[in-house]
Amino acid sequence: GSLQEVLRRLAEHYERFAEVRSKVQSALIYPVIVVLVGFGMVVVFIVFILPTFLSLFQGMKAELPASTRLLIGISNFVRNPAYLLTMALVAVAGSIVFLRFRASDVGRRMLDRWKLKAPLFGKVMRLYLFGQFARTLGTLMQNGVSVLTALKITEQVLPNVMLKEAIARTREAVTDGKTLA
């Protein structure tokens, strides 16, 4: 008899979920753009600007510092045509290794732990995931689902393995008679 009310609450839940997800994505776009622009500036410096100073360095006939020699070596390597093939192979191999690592239980656990503990990004992820947990659990309990069943459903909804394990431990503790808090 309360189907209309339950559907209204679910609609509100999913609307809030979509709104928060949009805010999290917006908050993470700026740091990604800053990193990409910084990386682009380093590439431009190494590929275009440093080679113009190379002739100046060679004309000085002086011993260059190790850091300058390292940058010159990196610049020479990057401007070498074989570099593209090498970097493409490294990128493909790295992507395959990363995807296989992420698909493993150990990799998923490590990445999920890192997502929660990473500087700046971790705080945003924790707030997002804890908010998703609270909203999902609250919606289920408002709609008459028992605490244990609501915890089990919420555990299945969350994407982070570390939080799933914490919720499973909490569910077991509540089953043993402890409070939800």
ZADO-1210 file (C-alpha; in nm, 4 decimals, padded with zeros to 6 digits):
<atoms>
<atom x="00.0000" y="00.0000" z="00.0000" code="GLY" pos="1"/>
<atom x="00.2956" y="00.2351" z="00.0216" code="SER" pos="2"/>
<atom x="00.4391" y="00.1720" z="-00.3224" code="LEU" pos="3"/>
<atom x="00.3884" y="00.5335" z="-00.4302" code="GLN" pos="4"/>
<atom x="00.5815" y="00.6630" z="-00.1270" code="GLU" pos="5"/>
<atom x="00.8618" y="00.4083" z="-00.1736" code="VAL" pos="6"/>
<atom x="00.9002" y="00.5001" z="-00.5411" code="LEU" pos="7"/>
<atom x="00.9091" y="00.8707" z="-00.4513" code="ARG" pos="8"/>
<atom x="01.1880" y="00.8078" z="-00.1974" code="ARG" pos="9"/>
<atom x="01.3812" y="00.5988" z="-00.4478" code="LEU" pos="10"/>
<atom x="01.3509" y="00.8725" z="-00.7085" code="ALA" pos="11"/>
<atom x="01.4810" y="01.1282" z="-00.4572" code="GLU" pos="12"/>
<atom x="01.7628" y="00.8917" z="-00.3639" code="HIS" pos="13"/>
<atom x="01.8756" y="00.8468" z="-00.7246" code="TYR" pos="14"/>
<atom x="01.8421" y="01.2189" z="-00.7994" code="GLU" pos="15"/>
<atom x="02.0671" y="01.3023" z="-00.5000" code="ARG" pos="16"/>
<atom x="02.3067" y="01.0261" z="-00.6020" code="PHE" pos="17"/>
<atom x="02.3348" y="01.1682" z="-00.9562" code="ALA" pos="18"/>
<atom x="02.3810" y="01.5215" z="-00.8202" code="GLU" pos="19"/>
<atom x="02.6610" y="01.4161" z="-00.5860" code="VAL" pos="20"/>
<atom x="02.8277" y="01.2113" z="-00.8582" code="ARG" pos="21"/>
<atom x="02.8236" y="01.5162" z="-01.0856" code="SER" pos="22"/>
<atom x="02.9777" y="01.7323" z="-00.8116" code="LYS" pos="23"/>
<atom x="03.2530" y="01.4768" z="-00.7465" code="VAL" pos="24"/>
<atom x="03.3369" y="01.4570" z="-01.1149" code="GLN" pos="25"/>
<atom x="03.3466" y="01.8372" z="-01.1347" code="SER" pos="26"/>
<atom x="03.5759" y="01.8542" z="-00.8306" code="ALA" pos="27"/>
<atom x="03.8178" y="01.6059" z="-00.9873" code="LEU" pos="28"/>
<atom x="03.8317" y="01.7645" z="-01.3333" code="ILE" pos="29"/>
<atom x="04.0435" y="02.0633" z="-01.2248" code="TYR" pos="30"/>
<atom x="04.3340" y="01.8593" z="-01.0807" code="PRO" pos="31"/>
<atom x="04.3373" y="01.6383" z="-01.3903" code="VAL" pos="32"/>
<atom x="04.3551" y="01.9434" z="-01.6169" code="ILE" pos="33"/>
<atom x="04.6394" y="02.0922" z="-01.4087" code="VAL" pos="34"/>
<atom x="04.8381" y="01.7658" z="-01.4311" code="VAL" pos="35"/>
<atom x="04.7812" y="01.7376" z="-01.8080" code="LEU" pos="36"/>
<atom x="04.8857" y="02.0995" z="-01.8703" code="VAL" pos="37"/>
<atom x="05.1950" y="02.0512" z="-01.6519" code="GLY" pos="38"/>
<atom x="05.2874" y="01.7333" z="-01.8398" code="PHE" pos="39"/>
<atom x="05.2361" y="01.9132" z="-02.1717" code="GLY" pos="40"/>
<atom x="05.4635" y="02.1970" z="-02.0624" code="MET" pos="41"/>
<atom x="05.7382" y="01.9510" z="-01.9666" code="VAL" pos="42"/>
<atom x="05.7090" y="01.7788" z="-02.3047" code="VAL" pos="43"/>
<atom x="05.7264" y="02.1129" z="-02.4902" code="VAL" pos="44"/>
<atom x="06.0329" y="02.2113" z="-02.2856" code="PHE" pos="45"/>
<atom x="06.2137" y="01.8824" z="-02.3501" code="ILE" pos="46"/>
<atom x="06.1237" y="01.8524" z="-02.7193" code="VAL" pos="47"/>
<atom x="06.1398" y="02.2134" z="-02.8408" code="PHE" pos="48"/>
<atom x="06.3044" y="02.4529" z="-02.5947" code="ILE" pos="49"/>
<atom x="06.5938" y="02.2470" z="-02.4530" code="LEU" pos="50"/>
<atom x="06.7380" y="02.1589" z="-02.7976" code="PRO" pos="51"/>
<atom x="06.7758" y="02.5313" z="-02.8768" code="THR" pos="52"/>
<atom x="06.9978" y="02.5684" z="-02.5709" code="PHE" pos="53"/>
<atom x="07.1980" y="02.2572" z="-02.6593" code="LEU" pos="54"/>
<atom x="07.4263" y="02.4410" z="-02.9024" code="SER" pos="55"/>
<atom x="07.4868" y="02.7072" z="-02.6366" code="LEU" pos="56"/>
<atom x="07.5846" y="02.4389" z="-02.3843" code="PHE" pos="57"/>
<atom x="07.8160" y="02.2684" z="-02.6329" code="GLN" pos="58"/>
<atom x="07.9895" y="02.5995" z="-02.7140" code="GLY" pos="59"/>
<atom x="08.0704" y="02.6622" z="-02.3481" code="MET" pos="60"/>
<atom x="08.3243" y="02.3751" z="-02.3348" code="LYS" pos="61"/>
<atom x="08.2517" y="02.3429" z="-01.9613" code="ALA" pos="62"/>
<atom x="08.1503" y="02.0462" z="-01.7502" code="GLU" pos="63"/>
<atom x="07.7707" y="02.0524" z="-01.7212" code="LEU" pos="64"/>
<atom x="07.5965" y="01.9549" z="-01.3975" code="PRO" pos="65"/>
<atom x="07.4554" y="01.6027" z="-01.3800" code="ALA" pos="66"/>
<atom x="07.0940" y="01.7294" z="-01.3829" code="SER" pos="67"/>
<atom x="07.1567" y="01.9253" z="-01.7059" code="THR" pos="68"/>
<atom x="07.3245" y="01.6231" z="-01.8682" code="ARG" pos="69"/>
<atom x="07.0265" y="01.4109" z="-01.7631" code="LEU" pos="70"/>
<atom x="06.7795" y="01.6554" z="-01.9211" code="LEU" pos="71"/>
<atom x="06.9851" y="01.6659" z="-02.2413" code="ILE" pos="72"/>
<atom x="06.9891" y="01.2857" z="-02.2517" code="GLY" pos="73"/>
<atom x="06.6130" y="01.2717" z="-02.2022" code="ILE" pos="74"/>
<atom x="06.5660" y="01.5326" z="-02.4756" code="SER" pos="75"/>
<atom x="06.7844" y="01.3377" z="-02.7189" code="ASN" pos="76"/>
<atom x="06.5967" y="01.0177" z="-02.6384" code="PHE" pos="77"/>
<atom x="06.2543" y="01.1782" z="-02.6829" code="VAL" pos="78"/>
<atom x="06.3470" y="01.3394" z="-03.0156" code="ARG" pos="79"/>
<atom x="06.4779" y="01.0074" z="-03.1515" code="ASN" pos="80"/>
<atom x="06.2219" y="00.8466" z="-03.3917" code="PRO" pos="81"/>
<atom x="06.2703" y="00.5086" z="-03.2249" code="ALA" pos="82"/>
<atom x="06.1347" y="00.6731" z="-02.9095" code="TYR" pos="83"/>
<atom x="05.7773" y="00.6670" z="-03.0426" code="LEU" pos="84"/>
<atom x="05.7881" y="00.2929" z="-03.0999" code="LEU" pos="85"/>
<atom x="05.9513" y="00.2304" z="-02.7626" code="THR" pos="86"/>
<atom x="05.7013" y="00.4488" z="-02.5766" code="MET" pos="87"/>
<atom x="05.4066" y="00.2935" z="-02.7633" code="ALA" pos="88"/>
<atom x="05.5245" y="-00.0548" z="-02.6625" code="LEU" pos="89"/>
<atom x="05.5840" y="00.0566" z="-02.3033" code="VAL" pos="90"/>
<atom x="05.2388" y="00.2212" z="-02.2926" code="ALA" pos="91"/>
<atom x="05.0642" y="-00.0902" z="-02.4291" code="VAL" pos="92"/>
<atom x="05.2546" y="-00.3230" z="-02.1950" code="ALA" pos="93"/>
<atom x="05.1934" y="-00.0913" z="-01.8983" code="GLY" pos="94"/>
<atom x="04.8219" y="-00.0721" z="-01.9772" code="SER" pos="95"/>
<atom x="04.7916" y="-00.4499" z="-01.9999" code="ILE" pos="96"/>
<atom x="04.9802" y="-00.4998" z="-01.6728" code="VAL" pos="97"/>
<atom x="04.7692" y="-00.2334" z="-01.4991" code="PHE" pos="98"/>
<atom x="04.4381" y="-00.3763" z="-01.6242" code="LEU" pos="99"/>
<atom x="04.5340" y="-00.7283" z="-01.5145" code="ARG" pos="100"/>
<atom x="04.6507" y="-00.5963" z="-01.1773" code="PHE" pos="101"/>
<atom x="04.3278" y="-00.4008" z="-01.1305" code="ARG" pos="102"/>
<atom x="04.1219" y="-00.7100" z="-01.2169" code="ALA" pos="103"/>
<atom x="04.2960" y="-00.9201" z="-00.9500" code="SER" pos="104"/>
<atom x="04.1706" y="-00.9275" z="-00.5909" code="ASP" pos="105"/>
<atom x="04.5009" y="-00.7947" z="-00.4557" code="VAL" pos="106"/>
<atom x="04.5121" y="-00.5154" z="-00.7150" code="GLY" pos="107"/>
<atom x="04.1519" y="-00.4125" z="-00.6571" code="ARG" pos="108"/>
<atom x="04.2100" y="-00.4023" z="-00.2816" code="ARG" pos="109"/>
<atom x="04.5297" y="-00.1953" z="-00.3172" code="MET" pos="110"/>
<atom x="04.3702" y="00.0510" z="-00.5608" code="LEU" pos="111"/>
<atom x="04.0582" y="00.0889" z="-00.3457" code="ASP" pos="112"/>
<atom x="04.2745" y="00.1481" z="-00.0372" code="ARG" pos="113"/>
<atom x="04.4768" y="00.4064" z="-00.2317" code="TRP" pos="114"/>
<atom x="04.1575" y="00.5796" z="-00.3458" code="LYS" pos="115"/>
<atom x="04.0601" y="00.6294" z="00.0181" code="LEU" pos="116"/>
<atom x="04.4031" y="00.7423" z="00.1397" code="LYS" pos="117"/>
<atom x="04.5322" y="00.9496" z="-00.1530" code="ALA" pos="118"/>
<atom x="04.5987" y="01.3160" z="-00.0750" code="PRO" pos="119"/>
<atom x="04.3138" y="01.5481" z="-00.1866" code="LEU" pos="120"/>
<atom x="04.1521" y="01.2832" z="-00.4080" code="PHE" pos="121"/>
<atom x="04.1088" y="01.0481" z="-00.1096" code="GLY" pos="122"/>
<atom x="03.9078" y="01.2999" z="00.0894" code="LYS" pos="123"/>
<atom x="03.6711" y="01.3560" z="-00.2026" code="VAL" pos="124"/>
<atom x="03.6325" y="00.9804" z="-00.2542" code="MET" pos="125"/>
<atom x="03.5712" y="00.9148" z="00.1172" code="ARG" pos="126"/>
<atom x="03.3024" y="01.1841" z="00.1329" code="LEU" pos="127"/>
<atom x="03.1405" y="01.0526" z="-00.1843" code="TYR" pos="128"/>
<atom x="03.1427" y="00.6879" z="-00.0718" code="LEU" pos="129"/>
<atom x="03.0309" y="00.7627" z="00.2848" code="PHE" pos="130"/>
<atom x="02.7509" y="00.9790" z="00.1484" code="GLY" pos="131"/>
<atom x="02.6451" y="00.6999" z="-00.0871" code="GLN" pos="132"/>
<atom x="02.6518" y="00.4555" z="00.2059" code="PHE" pos="133"/>
<atom x="02.4426" y="00.6815" z="00.4306" code="ALA" pos="134"/>
<atom x="02.1870" y="00.7671" z="00.1611" code="ARG" pos="135"/>
<atom x="02.1452" y="00.4046" z="00.0516" code="THR" pos="136"/>
<atom x="02.1160" y="00.2714" z="00.4059" code="LEU" pos="137"/>
<atom x="01.8788" y="00.5523" z="00.5033" code="GLY" pos="138"/>
<atom x="01.6555" y="00.4999" z="00.2009" code="THR" pos="139"/>
<atom x="01.6347" y="00.1256" z="00.2633" code="LEU" pos="140"/>
<atom x="01.5534" y="00.1675" z="00.6315" code="MET" pos="141"/>
<atom x="01.2939" y="00.4395" z="00.5608" code="GLN" pos="142"/>
<atom x="01.1221" y="00.1922" z="00.3322" code="ASN" pos="143"/>
<atom x="01.0937" y="-00.0698" z="00.6053" code="GLY" pos="144"/>
<atom x="01.3912" y="-00.2929" z="00.5222" code="VAL" pos="145"/>
<atom x="01.5481" y="-00.4514" z="00.8320" code="SER" pos="146"/>
<atom x="01.8907" y="-00.3274" z="00.9458" code="VAL" pos="147"/>
<atom x="02.0748" y="-00.6500" z="00.8569" code="LEU" pos="148"/>
<atom x="01.9169" y="-00.6735" z="00.5122" code="THR" pos="149"/>
<atom x="01.9781" y="-00.3018" z="00.4509" code="ALA" pos="150"/>
<atom x="02.3461" y="-00.3434" z="00.5449" code="LEU" pos="151"/>
<atom x="02.3793" y="-00.6417" z="00.3120" code="LYS" pos="152"/>
<atom x="02.2208" y="-00.4532" z="00.0215" code="ILE" pos="153"/>
<atom x="02.4304" y="-00.1430" z="00.0919" code="THR" pos="154"/>
<atom x="02.7437" y="-00.3588" z="00.1006" code="GLU" pos="155"/>
<atom x="02.6608" y="-00.4884" z="-00.2474" code="GLN" pos="156"/>
<atom x="02.5919" y="-00.1394" z="-00.3844" code="VAL" pos="157"/>
<atom x="02.9201" y="00.0257" z="-00.2819" code="LEU" pos="158"/>
<atom x="03.2027" y="-00.0036" z="-00.5366" code="PRO" pos="159"/>
<atom x="03.4937" y="00.0064" z="-00.2863" code="ASN" pos="160"/>
<atom x="03.6218" y="-00.3295" z="-00.1544" code="VAL" pos="161"/>
<atom x="03.7575" y="-00.1755" z="00.1674" code="MET" pos="162"/>
<atom x="03.4180" y="-00.0290" z="00.2575" code="LEU" pos="163"/>
<atom x="03.2404" y="-00.3511" z="00.1608" code="LYS" pos="164"/>
<atom x="03.4579" y="-00.5392" z="00.4082" code="GLU" pos="165"/>
<atom x="03.3939" y="-00.2805" z="00.6802" code="ALA" pos="166"/>
<atom x="03.0182" y="-00.3063" z="00.6251" code="ILE" pos="167"/>
<atom x="03.0395" y="-00.6883" z="00.6345" code="ALA" pos="168"/>
<atom x="03.2217" y="-00.6676" z="00.9704" code="ARG" pos="169"/>
<atom x="02.9578" y="-00.4235" z="01.0967" code="THR" pos="170"/>
<atom x="02.6787" y="-00.6538" z="00.9825" code="ARG" pos="171"/>
<atom x="02.8389" y="-00.9449" z="01.1659" code="GLU" pos="172"/>
<atom x="02.8771" y="-00.7312" z="01.4800" code="ALA" pos="173"/>
<atom x="02.5099" y="-00.6246" z="01.4628" code="VAL" pos="174"/>
<atom x="02.4140" y="-00.9911" z="01.4206" code="THR" pos="175"/>
<atom x="02.6117" y="-01.0662" z="01.7381" code="ASP" pos="176"/>
<atom x="02.4073" y="-00.8063" z="01.9265" code="GLY" pos="177"/>
<atom x="02.6204" y="-00.4933" z="01.9013" code="LYS" pos="178"/>
<atom x="02.4706" y="-00.1592" z="01.7998" code="THR" pos="179"/>
<atom x="02.4914" y="-00.0196" z="01.4493" code="LEU" pos="180"/>
<atom x="02.6900" y="00.2788" z="01.5782" code="ALA" pos="181"/>
</atoms>
